[in-house]
Amino acid sequence: MASTQSEIEIVVDASPVAAQEHRRLFIIVAKRSISSVLTRFHAGYFRISLSLGGQTLLWKTLIDPSHGSNPPWRLLQTLPPLGFILLWSLALFTNVLLSLLYISRCFFRFRMVEAEFLHHVGVNYFFAPWISWFLLLQSAPFVAPNTVSYLVLWWVFAVPVVTLDVKIYGQWFTKGKQFLTLVANPTSQLSVIGNLVGARAAAQMGWKESAVCLFSLGMVHYLVLFVTLYQRLPGGDRLPATLRPVFSLFVAAPSMASLAWESIAGRFDTASKMLLFLSLFLFASLLCRPTLFKKSMRRFSIAWWAYSFPVTILALAATDYAEEVKTGIARGLMLLLTALSVLIFMGLTLLTAFNSRMLLPDDDPIVCLSVHLPITK
């Protein structure tokens, strides 16, 4: 009885047609992924670059040898400058990447960008990229304020800020459809911060008149915004619960004003101290109301990055205050706020790395509301 043995033959199709089909499928999947990113991405993601820019400016101030050899400056000046350069490089890379993504969104999703501009929260984050660039410019280790490159970059970043000022501020007191009492929210203070950080950069160049111009423009509208938000008028409370971390911007605006006026006046004088004390009061007020942020902390959101920047700018103002008054309490306050700023920044960095799949959610409030917002000419 003869035994038979069956053989299985495996044929691998390595023809050019199959390879071309695989490349075609890969291109389709890549295009869909890029399209999904551009659809869900918005200017609110510049919260990350704001935080990084604030950190670089803080650490540049801390390791500055001009502070002298008194404690705690002696300890801070022992930190390696390479660490600061790496942090600044990371901030630069992040801001460039986010800027390129948003430029691509402007080209391929212009209707969504237009709808975002009409959104009462989204429009304020149009200031965030330019604030981030100003922070990087002021903390740059290779560009001095008295150079031509610094001057050119200042103009490149200042013109968009002033243009947005004319558009947004102008419609508040003219016949525009966006009444301040209806659209004002904590993110509206980003427009103020944009003017103040520009004023600080101008003052460092020695352009005092330009600095005073931007400072006055920012502070006048800050007073109007502060009073409007403080009254909590009916119709103005339209901020989604997931965006409540932006309430911390109440701390950032007077802190940046304190730094800007210090650069204009040449020292941390009484006006700067008053603005710093206002920031500390508002910071304490928010700390005493943790229930305000309870709903927003249930699930990780990119809005959590709104906590980092205000605390960092407050720590920066406290650092300059400690250098001016040279008391133990001031130095203790500086160290406390600096440590808190670093802890928040590192914590958010780790949380973002662990929750990378949640960086582009389908239910982002800015994207959801702006998609359904009618675009009127």
Secondary structure, DSSP 8 states (H G I E B T S, - for coil): ---------------HHHHHHHHHHHHHHHHHHHHHHHHH--GGGGHHHHHHHHHHHHHHHHT-GGG-SSTTHHHHTTS-HHHHHHHHHHHHHHHHHHHHHHHHHHHH-HHHHHHHHTSTTGGGGGSHHHHHHHHHHHH-SS--TTSHHHHHHHHHHHHHHHHHHHHHHHHHHSS-S--HHHH--GGGHHHHHHHHHHHHHHHHHT-HHHHHHHHHHHHHHHHHHHHHHHHT-TT-----GGGGGGGGHHHHHHHHHHHHHHHHHSS--HHHHHHHHHHHHHHHHHHT-GGGGTGGGSS--GGGGGGHHHHHHHHHHHHHHHHHH--HHHHHHHHHHHHHHHHHHHHHHHHHHHTGGGSS-TT-HHHHHHHTS----
